[in-house]
Amino acid sequence: MGDDEPRFGYGQGRRPLWSERDRDAEQIRDALRAAGPMEFSDSRAGFVVEGGGTGAPS
């Protein structure tokens, strides 16, 4: 994988996963999607995974 490629590949929607934090957040999103809730978008309410104060997904 070249320097211009995300270290951890891509998540849903080709979201680049550059860091362990990005990878972990995508794993949380995957689990939430599998459980049924919708992800937030401009057109609907839903969940969102963001970094906490420590930089860890929350």
VEXDREN-2710 file (C-alpha; in Angstrom, 1 decimal):
% VEXDREN-2710
k/r/px/py/pz
1/MET/0.0/0.0/0.0
2/GLY/1.4/3.4/-1.0
3/ASP/1.8/6.5/1.1
4/ASP/-1.2/8.0/-0.5
5/GLU/-3.4/5.0/0.4
6/PRO/-5.2/4.9/3.8
7/ARG/-3.3/2.7/6.2
8/PHE/-6.5/0.8/7.3
9/GLY/-8.3/0.8/3.9
10/TYR/-11.7/2.2/3.3
11/GLY/-15.0/2.1/5.2
12/GLN/-18.5/2.3/3.9
13/GLY/-18.9/4.9/1.1
14/ARG/-15.2/4.7/0.5
15/ARG/-14.5/6.6/3.7
16/PRO/-10.7/6.5/4.1
17/LEU/-9.4/5.0/7.3
18/TRP/-6.1/6.7/8.0
19/SER/-5.6/5.9/11.7
20/GLU/-6.5/3.3/14.3
21/ARG/-9.1/5.8/15.5
22/ASP/-10.7/5.9/12.1
23/ARG/-10.7/2.1/11.9
24/ASP/-12.2/1.7/15.4
25/ALA/-14.9/4.3/14.6
26/GLU/-15.8/2.4/11.4
27/GLN/-16.1/-0.9/13.4
28/ILE/-18.5/0.9/15.8
29/ARG/-20.5/2.2/12.8
30/ASP/-20.6/-1.3/11.3
31/ALA/-21.9/-2.7/14.6
32/LEU/-24.6/0.0/14.9
33/ARG/-25.7/-0.5/11.3
34/ALA/-26.0/-4.3/11.9
35/ALA/-28.2/-3.6/14.9
36/GLY/-30.6/-1.6/12.8
37/PRO/-30.2/2.1/13.5
38/MET/-29.7/4.5/10.6
39/GLU/-26.6/6.6/10.3
40/PHE/-27.2/10.4/10.4
41/SER/-27.4/12.3/7.1
42/ASP/-28.7/15.6/5.8
43/SER/-32.1/14.0/5.2
44/ARG/-32.6/11.9/8.3
45/ALA/-31.9/11.6/12.0
46/GLY/-29.7/8.8/13.2
47/PHE/-26.5/7.9/14.9
48/VAL/-23.1/9.5/14.5
49/VAL/-19.6/8.3/15.7
50/GLU/-17.2/11.1/16.6
51/GLY/-14.0/11.5/18.5
52/GLY/-14.2/12.1/22.2
53/GLY/-12.0/14.5/24.2
54/THR/-9.3/11.9/24.2
55/GLY/-9.5/11.3/20.5
56/ALA/-11.1/7.9/21.0
57/PRO/-14.4/7.2/19.2
58/SER/-17.4/7.9/21.3
END
